[in-house]
Amino acid sequence: MTHPAAIAARLALLASLLPATGQARDRMSWLMPDVPPASMPVDGKPTTGIADQIALYIAARWPDADHRFIYANPKRTWLMIERGEQACVVAALRNAERDKLAYFVNTNLVPPLQLVVQERTLPHLPLNAHGEADLQKLLTDPVLRGIVVERRSYGAAVDELLAKRPANSRLETTSVGDYGRNVLKLVVHGRADYTLDYDYALQYASKSEPEIGLLKTVPIAQNNKPMLGGIACPRNAWGMATVKRIDQIVGTPEGAAAMIRAQNSWHTQASQQRYAAQINEFQRQRAKPAH
């Protein structure tokens, strides 16, 4: 009688000679931002947020992998990237520090932070010849009252201006949360004349509170350049291979259009029109692979 161990060994040998039809599938982990409308998960699954739409588009065209979605705060997200874990961040803003940690696939051109005001405030703003608000002058205005969220970063250039504002500036800070929505409501109700926020935050808040949608956005002279956003993967061999795969998927006219649609679904019409030339040029370049 043949020993069971010998039979098992022969079966294993035969299995190794057969075509590998049952190989384990690749797993693709998407690190999703935990702030709406960048992502708006339902039961842990992506839906209609900016990052959600981008990840779903790519996953649908990458059928040979199992896709999972991890909703994480920025600290956890970038720690995973720094450790070289096999996961990629969706809808991440690019900067020099992050470029040292990750390879990027550019997917979006994000309009910069805006001044948010009531329409009646527009004639009283210090504007330059391009219709941009001079934030430095506004912070010294003796009449117009501003409000921002305490300890929130509004980007390096704006943070510096806020920190250096004069002692008699009429800009106040508040600790209210809810992603700044409560601050927008203060402007709506005349408790402040202006605040600072991204126009997609305004668009998101107006979906449930239409009165917020009546507020206007004005570009800021000291912070007027759109920012690159994209998918960031660890700066290692796996990350480079994954970036190339993603780049091939989004680097088509269809892919470029899908990236812009994901963004525009949560950006105001004013912002889309204001940065139309830059966004159109970005879409033209995105319509082919970069890698």
N, C-alpha and C positions, 0 to 999 in steps of 0.2 A: 504493500500500500504506500502510495506517495505521501510524504509528510505534508501537512497543511501549509507549513512555512514555504516549502518548495513550490507548491501550487500558487501561493500568493506572489512569490517572486516571479514565476512565469507570467502570471496575469499582468503584473506591473510592467514586465518587459514588453509584452504584447501591446499594452496600452500606450507605451512610449513610442511604439512604431506606427500607431494609427494617427490619422490627421487630427490636428489639435482643434476640433470643432467646439469643445467645451471650455475653452480658455476663459479665465476670469476677465471680466470687463474692466476697463479703466474707470477710475472714479475721478470726477472733476468736482472740486469743492469751490463754491462761490461765496466769498465773504461780502455780505450785503450791509450797507450802512443802516443804522438803526434809527434814522430820522426821516419822517415823512416831509415832502413827497419823494425824496430820493428812493425810498422803498416803503411799500405799504402791504406787508404780508398779511395773509389770512390763513390761519392754522399752519403757520410756518412756511407757507408757499408764496412765491412772488405773484403780484397782481398787476397793478397799473402804474406803479412808481417809475421814476426814470431808470434807476438801476434794475428794477424788476423787468421792464420791457427789454432792456439790453441783454440781460442774462437769458431770458426766455428765447429771444431771437437766436442767440448763439447756440443754446442747448438744442433747439429744434433742428439745427443744421450740423449737429455733432452727435449722431445717433449711436455711435459705437462706444459711448461712455455713459456711466451712470452719474447723473448730476444731482448734487445736494446743495442746499442753500443754508448758510450759517449767518444769522443776524447777530452782529457783534458791535460793541462800541469801538471807537477809534483806537483806544489803548490796546485792547486785545487783538484787533485786526492787524495793527502794524507790528506787534510783538510776534505774531505768527509769521508774518512776512520776513521779519528780521531773523527768525530762527530757521528760515528756509523751508517751512512746511509746504506741502503740496496743495496750495490753495491760492486763489487770486482775488483781489479786491475789485469790486465793480464801482464805477462812478467815483473814482478817486481823483482829487485835484493834484496836479503835478507841481512839484517845487524841487529845488536843488537838493534838499535833504532827502526827499523820498526817492529821487533818481539814484541816490547812492545805495538804496536798499532794494530797489526793484527794477525790473524791465517793464516798460509801458507799451500798451497799444492805445493810441489816441482814439477816442470815440466821440468826444464832444468839445465844443467851444462854448464855455460857460460865461454868460454875461456877468460883469463884475457887480459887486455890492452897489446898491442904489440909495439915494436919498428918497424917503417916502413922506409925502405931504398930502394935505387936503388941496383940492383944486384952487381954493381961494387964497392959499399961501403962495402959489406960483409967482404972482407978480412981485412979491416982496423978497424973493431969493436973490442973492448976489450971483449972477450968472456971467460966464465969459462969452466970447464971441461965438463959441460952438454950442451954446445952450447948456453948458455944464455948470453945476453948482460949485462955487469955491468954498470948500468946507472950512478952510482956515479963516476966511472972512466971516462965514456963518457962525462960527464958534465965538466970535466977538460981537455979534449982533446984540444990541441992547434990548431988543423987543422979542424976537423969535425964540421960542422955548423948545429945546430939544430933549429927547429922552432915549437912553440906551440901556441895555441890560448889563448889570454889574458882573464883572469878571469874564464876560464874553469877549472873544477875540473877533475883531472885524477885519483882520488882515493887517500885515505889518505897517503899511503906509498909513492907514486910517488909525490904527492903534496909537501910532506915534503922535498924530495930530491931536487925538483925544487926550493923551497924557500931557501934552504941552499946552493945552488950552489955558487961557488966563483964569485967574481966581474968580473973576466976576462973570465968567461965562454963564449963560442961561441954560447950558446943557446939564441935565441931571441924570443920575443913574438909579436903576430900580432892580430889585432882586426877583421880580415876578418871572415865572417860568413859562411853560407851555410853548417852547420854541419861539418865543418872541411874539406870539399871537396876541397876548394881553397888551403888549406895548403898542401894537398896531391899533387895538381898540381904543387906547388912550388918545391916539392921534385922531381917530374917527370922531370921538366925543369931545374934541377940543381941549383935552387936558394937556396936550403938548402940540406944538406946531410941526414937528418933524421927528423922524427916527431914521435908523439905518437898517437895511435888510436886503436880502436877495429877492429879486422879483418873483422867483418860484415860490418863496415862502408866502408872499402876498397872494399869489394865485391859489395856493393850497388853502390858505385861511379863508379866502373868499368863497370857496366851494360850500362851506358850512355856514359862513357868516357873510352874506352878500354885501353888507354895508362896507366891509373891508375892501371889496372890489372897486369901490368908488375912489379909493386913494390913488394918487398919481406917483409915478417913479421918475426921478431925475438923475442923470448920470453925474458922478462926482469927478471934478477936474483932476484931483490928485489920485484918483483910483479908477481910470477910465478904460483900462485894457481888459478884454475878455481873457479868461483863464482856460488853459488846456485841462480837460478831464479825460480819464481813460481807465483802462483795466491794468492793474499792477500785479505782477507775478514775481516771486522771489528771484533774486539775482544769483541764480545757479543754473546748472544744465537743464533741470526739469523746467524751470521758469522760462528759459529761452525757448525751449521746444514748444512750450504751451503758448507763449506769446506769438510765435510764428503760426501756430495752428489757428489761433483766434484772429490774427491779422488776415489770414487767407479768407476767413469766413466773412469778416466785416469789410474787407477791402474790395468791394464790388459796388456798382451803382445802386443795387438793391440794398446792400448792407449800409452804405453811407446814408441813404434815404431813411432807413429804419433807425439809425442812430439819431438823426436830426428830429425825426418824429417823436422819439422817446423824450427828447429834451423839450421840444416845442409844446408838447402836451401839458407841460407845467410851467411854461414861461409866458409872461404877459405879451399881448399883441404889441404894446409900445416897445418892449425890449427886443422882440423879434424884428421889428421894423428898424429900430435904432442900429442894430448890429447885423443887418441883413447882408451887407457886402462881405463882412468878415466870415459870417456863417456859410454863405454860398461858396466862398473860396475854400473854406475848410472842407465842405462837402465834396467839392471837385477833387481835392487832393486825396480825400478819404476813399474815393471810389475805386482805388487800386491799392494792392498790398504795398506796405511800406518796407517789409522785411523780405 
